[in-house]
């Protein structure tokens, strides 16, 4: 198998071209746009009143802490695409009191980059990689009313055009997507999605909300025992620290926490298998997908489909 990550889908053996994407191992990026958070932006409105008050009173102390714990990635979206990421967790919002229709990505803070300028670069990247398929999971939508939803959806349709795979393609495969020229599966976590054939429903994300690798692994193994969802679903390898841990460990960051737990997560990941079985995985998302070899490890899992002859 050619393991070139920038075009890894087109490099898969032909035996895997007719397997539904829901049965392939696909690398994903958790909070994909947090590499460009604006440390000086307002906090998103969903944060608690107490937290917002604390931020106003002790801004010089709280902002650096917020920034280093809210940042989950350090590579641009183009770099993540080239490294092999094909699932993007995109949390979208409209800033309070902003008279424009500009939307931003969020993770506690807002990003420097707007949503449409970022997705325009994604569309350009896809033009240069016509056999690569991506899954964009748009969610949260803080501060976005129906009018902004409709405006945003119109912009998405205009931007990606014929690349958008309609949700009527219930079990898309690489071969079927290539034949139709589709490159984008667009998940939209809003009831409005039901009105548009180009918008797929929300994709389940197994989020452990745990601070240790073992806590994450126990949670994911528990979900595996319950059986996998029918369609796309995400297993999150991302860690979460509560405010008590953050306060008691001022020298730590999400990056140091992730790196210190990586070996344990890596060992578990290498033991996983994609495919249709109840205990199999599909999309596997993580933090700091640039410096950590998540992409190559997840892509390599597809070799197990050949060994098990799942394609027959």
Secondary structure, 3 states (H helix, E strand, C coil): CCCCCCCCCCCCCHHHCCCEHHHCCEEEECCCCHHHECCCCCCCCCCCHHHHHHHHHCHHHHHHHHHHHHCCCCCCHHHHHHHCCCEEEEEEECCCCCCCCCCEEECCCEEEEEHHHHHHHHHHHHHHCCCCCEEEEEEEEECCCHHHHHHHHHHHHHHHHHHECCCCCCCCEHHHHHHHCCCEEEEECCHHHHHCCCEECCCEEECCCCCCHHHHHHHHHHHHHHCCCCCCEEEECCCCCCHHHHHHCCCCCHHHHHHHHHHHHHHHHHCCCECCCCCCECEEEECCCCCCCHHHHHHHCCHHHHHCCCCC
